[in-house]
Amino acid sequence: MKYYLIAGEASGDLYGSQLINEIKNLDHDAQFRSWGGDLMKGQGGGLVKHYKDHNFMGFLEVIINLKSILKNIKFCKKDIVDNKPDVLILIDFPGFNMRIAKFIKSHTRIPVLYFIAPQVWAWKESRVKKIRKYIDKLFVILPFEKKYFNSQGIEVSYNGHPLVEYIERFINENALSKEEFYSMYELDHKKENIILLPGSREQEIEKKLPIMLNACKHREDQFNIIIGGIRHLKSVYCKIGLESNVSIIYNDTYNILNHSRVAFVTSGTATLETAFFNVPQIVCYKSSWISYLIAKILVKVKYISLVNLILNKETVKELIQSDLSVLNLKNNLDNILDQKSHLETILHDYKALKKLCQGNNVPKLTAKEMLKTING
């Protein structure tokens, strides 16, 4: 069969690559065409466009880049119709993917499957009706989503969160030892590490990285300060300017997390990844004020991090917009490093989080159910 997949960011690229791998094991004649990233490309995904070329953050940024976004949507619709896939698999990226779903269901007979549901429980609940109308089967990865969508009359499949097993396998099979890690990146062996994950978009890095760097400056004598960088954004880090005692390690976030004491993390999938590595974290969010004010009006959840949302409590501190200051971030860092009881509470809650999200070969089960749905 011919499969067309669309993912719009790094996490979607990971989940898409896992799906492609499992589908190939089940369908030896499978052919793929996709929007995604290097991981999907590496699995033979037949990459059409890389997510870094069509992913924009925040309401204002979307408005500024609207012409480019609409051009990509138009091209994508035509590309799907011209290639006549047997199934369309959408992965997260709802602003783009729901528009594609509507078009495909309205103009073709191609079945549409959605992996990683739009976060309608947080905002844009109007999308529930569109999911019922345009999506043939929904596959979710957050434990509370099954109950939510069932209450909306939508049948969903939940097999657990794929990151739990993926990270466990990485730690057991692929991770560098401490000696290898420190030697490879020429780190001070006498120090533990503080990791800064300022995001995967240029706007995020420019707004948050200077604050992160200043907030941990007073700990440089005790810790290696490491930025988890993305190679194609190297010019952005250079523009900010890094002091000689700060290390930047590109495209190796999991090894960095595996050898870190604490992390500053941009909200998103990275908060879950950090938790599954058992690294205490402070969640950082800062966008343009226009984007923030619009989000504040529309978004209806108590927390922005997936860790807190799933646990329904503030396990990790969230510093949002004006609260994300050097002083606040510094004080919360000191709380984690100096207060043993605070650290123990975070790690205890992480165990509960893993238990809620644990699955048993999530990509394989998801691929099996997808093929069953298509054939049915």
Number of C-alpha atoms within 10 A of each C-alpha: 12 14 19 22 27 28 30 26 23 18 18 25 26 19 21 29 25 21 25 26 18 17 23 16 13 14 11 9 10 13 18 20 23 25 26 31 27 16 19 28 21 13 17 17 24 17 21 15 18 20 20 16 14 17 17 21 15 17 17 17 16 16 12 11 13 13 10 14 18 12 10 16 16 12 11 18 15 13 15 20 13 9 12 16 19 15 20 24 23 29 26 24 18 20 11 20 20 20 14 22 26 16 13 20 16 12 9 11 11 19 19 22 21 27 22 20 21 23 15 18 17 15 15 13 12 9 16 17 13 14 20 15 13 21 21 17 21 23 21 22 20 19 18 16 21 18 12 14 18 11 10 11 11 17 15 17 17 19 20 24 23 22 23 23 20 18 19 14 12 14 16 9 9 12 18 18 13 13 10 11 17 17 12 10 11 10 18 13 14 9 14 16 21 25 29 27 26 28 22 18 16 16 18 19 22 16 17 25 21 16 19 25 20 14 21 22 15 11 14 14 10 13 21 21 25 21 25 24 23 19 13 11 15 13 11 17 19 9 9 13 10 14 8 6 11 13 18 18 16 15 13 11 19 19 20 24 24 21 20 22 18 22 26 26 28 26 23 17 16 20 26 23 20 25 24 23 19 21 23 28 27 23 25 30 23 20 20 16 14 13 16 18 13 13 14 11 9 12 15 13 12 12 17 19 25 17 28 20 17 18 16 12 12 15 21 20 18 23 20 16 17 11 14 18 17 17 14 14 24 19 13 18 22 14 14 19 14 11 10 10 10 14 17 13 13 20 16 12 20 24 13 12 20 20 12 16 20 17 19 13 15 22 26 20 17 23 20 16 15 23 15 10 13 16 7 6
